[in-house]
Amino acid sequence: MKHTPEERQKYIDELAASIDEGQRLVRGKGRLTGVVLMQAEGVDGQLLLLEDGIRVKRRDKADYQARGLKGDKVIPYSQISSIEFKRAGMLSYGYIQFLLLGEPKPKEGISNTTTDENTVMFRPSQQPAFDSLKTTLETKLASAKMIATKTTVRKFAPQSLAYIEELEQLASLKDRGIITEEEFASKKRQILGI
């Protein structure tokens, strides 16, 4: 079924209005709607750096058409596996692209970035804002990974040195024959969290 340009434009307008309305309804209820720490305006969208993640905002209705229904996207830091960054050249756009955990790596090349929902393209004049945002984002990602690592280690590490006293008491009970070797080993594993 062929549509006239007016019908296509009407569809795009209705879709954009629907998306705007949906965003208005959920604004403030999502996890990543906090304060904007930094932002960079690109050719095909805006990148907002939030406290817990990033938001890729599309500039206009044509971007919705190019990227389908995907439009704006919020990505928590914990879902970002890496960042692809191409500097803008004299005759070409640069881009920042986010690769996500559990998703296959997109095809390389500037032509594929124009339709990737996790990519924002920029002109040479916009490069400084994206350089700054990328540096800050890498610091945030490193910090988030460090916190995740510490949390994992803390989860398995004994909570205090009091566990040493408890192990010594258990060893004493075992040595006096009050508890068996198996009971001692079981309790020791429980105390050490292994």
Buried (B, 14 or more C-beta within 10 A) or exposed (E): EEEEEEEEEEEBEEBBEEBEEEBEEEEEEEEBBEEEBBBBBBBBBBBBBBEBBBBBBBBEBEBBBBBEEBBBBBBBBBBBEEBBBBEBEEEEBBBBBBBBEEEEEBEEEEEEBBBBBBBBBBBBEBBEBBBEBBEEBEEBBEEBEEEEEEEEEEEEEBEEEEBEEBBEEBEEBBEEEEBEEEEBEEBBEEBEEE
